[in-house]
Amino acid sequence: MMETPLNKLKNKALFAASSAVLRVELATEEAKLKKNFQTLGLKVHGAVRDDLLAAIKDDPSVVELLGAIEERKRRIKNLERRINNPGEDEEA
């Protein structure tokens, strides 16, 4: 079945909009990851300054930050995959 020019235009517009949304999501996740790393860096710096490196590994806020960093890395990897392979089925 032949696609009408209007349908072709609509499909291209939907693809462009989807791509733009994915790129905005990627930029947002990267900014949040940067903020997580900055917060972790401040905590590590304080621990080094106060000679408390052994205690920092048991700090619940540090453990939570590390978990958030790993989760954001997974989200970023998934978004990059979706941007680079737009024809693949999306996984939840």
Secondary structure in CASP SS format (residue, H / E / C, confidence):
PFRMAT SS
TARGET T0000
AUTHOR 0000-0000-0000
METHOD secondary structure of the structure
MODEL  1
M C 1.00
M C 1.00
E C 1.00
T C 1.00
P H 1.00
L H 1.00
N H 1.00
K H 1.00
L H 1.00
K H 1.00
N H 1.00
K H 1.00
A H 1.00
L H 1.00
F H 1.00
A H 1.00
A H 1.00
S H 1.00
S H 1.00
A H 1.00
V H 1.00
L H 1.00
R H 1.00
V H 1.00
E H 1.00
L H 1.00
A H 1.00
T H 1.00
E H 1.00
E H 1.00
A H 1.00
K H 1.00
L H 1.00
K H 1.00
K H 1.00
N H 1.00
F H 1.00
Q H 1.00
T H 1.00
L H 1.00
G H 1.00
L H 1.00
K H 1.00
V H 1.00
H H 1.00
G H 1.00
A H 1.00
V H 1.00
R H 1.00
D C 1.00
D C 1.00
L C 1.00
L H 1.00
A H 1.00
A H 1.00
I H 1.00
K C 1.00
D C 1.00
D C 1.00
P H 1.00
S H 1.00
V H 1.00
V H 1.00
E H 1.00
L H 1.00
L H 1.00
G H 1.00
A H 1.00
I H 1.00
E H 1.00
E H 1.00
R H 1.00
K H 1.00
R H 1.00
R H 1.00
I H 1.00
K H 1.00
N H 1.00
L H 1.00
E H 1.00
R H 1.00
R H 1.00
I H 1.00
N H 1.00
N C 1.00
P C 1.00
G C 1.00
E C 1.00
D C 1.00
E C 1.00
E C 1.00
A C 1.00
END
